[in-house]
Amino acid sequence: MKKSRLYMSVAAAVVAACVAWSGPLVAAARAAEEQVAPLPPTAESVPPERSPWSAGLEAAAIGIPDPVVSCGSTAGPVAAGGAPRGEFFAVPIPRLDPSLGAGLVGAGAYIFRLDRNDTETPPSTLGAGAFWMDSHSWGGGLGGKLYLNGDRVRLLAGVAYADLRYDLIVAPESTGREVAIPLSQEVYGGLVHAQFRVAQGLYVGARALVGKVGTALRGEDVPEVPLSLEGEVDRVFQLNSLGPSFAFDTRDSSYYPRHGIAFDVNVDIYFGAIGSAVSYDHYEANYRHYKAARVSDVLALQAYLCAAGGDAPFFLQCQVGPKSLLRGYSFGRYRGDAMAAAQAEYRWQMRPRWVLAVFGGLTQVGSSFGSFGLDDNLYAGGVGLRFVVEPKNGVTLRVDYGWGEGESALYIGVGEAF
């Protein structure tokens, strides 16, 4: 309990510090919003009245490799009077993941406005997707994100299943040398997340997650399993959580923001009274700031903190790699109960539908924030190319190559990394 209270204090301090830091930036963002907001990348050859809305389905991740993304390219029905009710998208895209390998993602989504005359509220999304990777990992899910009552209520809900095959990089206590432990992992569950607007751009709410994760050794010739993992393999965990959430959002676009701030704080508390097999607290603070540069370029900045309190299985610890936190590192190699990361990305729109990106960042991960030292930083950087597949909202097809320390990885996906 002392450890949990300590992490809660750290999370509260992060919230206070980031909100204080945001003050002058928020004022600048509000002043900018009084002018004409800059548009996402556009192509003159695409008629605005027929351009489809971008598609996206936010996966409900539980700290495991997240291979599911979605996008779209097909227009949907048109309502009476000529105004589109929404658009349906279905498209296959290639996927490369440093842990799961190469494969294909198939996704479809219906993007619509609850009130077609409301041009201020973000469009809602209903979607489904499935994936298959050459590691024989596969899975799928469905869900949606609704913006209700003029964006006074935001509701996210989804269910997912995945059968994952990957190698977890660990260092056994007896040798200290890194080895790859082949694992198979079956994951299924659901997430419900509701937030309510209490002030302009400010949302508070709660989230609940229910799921199961079963982990087993894969194959017969398996290296020595570290003592820290012996109680976590060949076992099925019931994982149920409840917790509060906070969001502050002044971005001009959720797909390709050019200015504004997005700051999210999520707390997931797992405890036995709601059926969870582990008692564990997870705190996450994610701050992003977007600033227009030159005529059409964007400078994107991100600061991220993660803290875990209690008896967390390895797949629920803070991880370097997932959620595009330092592209270039594979899942599981660097993990712990505390993590801090920062990264920047410059997006140069060299042509109306082509964007070149350069990114870099650093992170530390360990048993606690007090264990961090100046010599323990992990660095990463890389370059990427984007093609604007949907000019109206700036939805991009993203190809990134990232370099970490001693490893590198190629990423293909839809939408920006952060």
Steps between C-alpha positions, in 0.01 A plus 500: 500500500787739575644434158162562335454826689848605396420443132167676538686800639740490207210489254329790675820701486530425128146621439558821695832567330370439150190711556714784633738465206203505262375840620676730254469240225125470551466878483691501173288214364177681587627816335586301189156341494347846467671523163452264206629156606759354264371215287642147481695405188276541196514415134319727256404199288268367773158672503432598864131414485580136406809444713442218750561537870803322635448170680657373817440245772688548825604155627443408864857409593592327826874558486568245223627553143228696320489407130147620426442821305230594255438739214262552212444597142139447392222757509169411662133593453376851437205634696202676350587858412853414387679506840682172571386309806838342530758289323588132512860388456648155444861445405789252544837644601840338560636500852855462634561458870843445663354233732227333294652516152335582168137457415176648382228700672147517367281772645170669439333797667193715465567867576194716557355798682210446736373840385600554139446875537751520787838582349670575834471161673756239387352213296423173679648166393379139495753249377638149488836352406701179480869420452731212414879502536765260369580402861155334492361772723144597419203676651222750455265737672214741464400818675416862465557850627197729528490877549162564660292810578721745316823342630388535861537123539769277348443124508752235391415129510648192338569128521802316361664158472861419411716187481857632510832325433815695578839483671545680831857626545613447862821460700490193733640562846750213472673622184409867456514450121197586291301209363176477302221313678244376240150569631144451384239728652122492472331829580135597499291761673312825474533866593243770581620858543265796555599865544292812567589858409524725806655803327610597151746231390501333845357150557482269803366148514559136585610184325444128560687207349412130521722235343708185520863442401645150477876463445687178418845397384515421129698205371718240669852645489434794733782697671513537876195692624591780744367470854304821447292328230445157657168600655378673183534229232272198463235698680179687417443840665157654547558875471221739602558868570322824581644847510458872432615688192575861404542666162582850378470547125542819293620339176362629171477142370515155655650351181769748394526778761694813410461685826364438847549276800384149588558385858361170633528343844366147552499294820420127493457329838485119502368344822343178620162646597413534129641158411857583401768237563762768571504810719668764293479873423601653169544876450561663164543866401537588131560860390518606133555848361467597134638817347467619140833577334571692180195485270382141530748310721436371852722457804355232731626449857413227749574442870390174662506354851399153614496350850394156624427416861430156642564153359495561125558217248772575244246583227340770717825677589607826337656412164736669254373440148118465505282800418783639283696600809850504348471327167792260452460279808326161516237418760611372840874567483476810723223499762448589864274665755597855400562664165554851366529582130518805275510526124468754221404471135526754222251446214604673177219519246715502188204444265121530548472126565855408607650561844856423611554448874809497720467387862705431810462446871628354823362297786584336829330199653572332833368378831416855619550862401763524774713244315540722194845639419647719229698206363193276462330675209387300198505695174319448172450683174392450145342627182164441341287571195125567499250498216175687565239238410207722602569870445188642664608397850868430441498123555844366413652166406818491707830321434767552769844352557629539855839432653541409866812390688608173341177446304278660239153448357279592204142613569207522260168635622221752458498828690772687682705339778379763751 
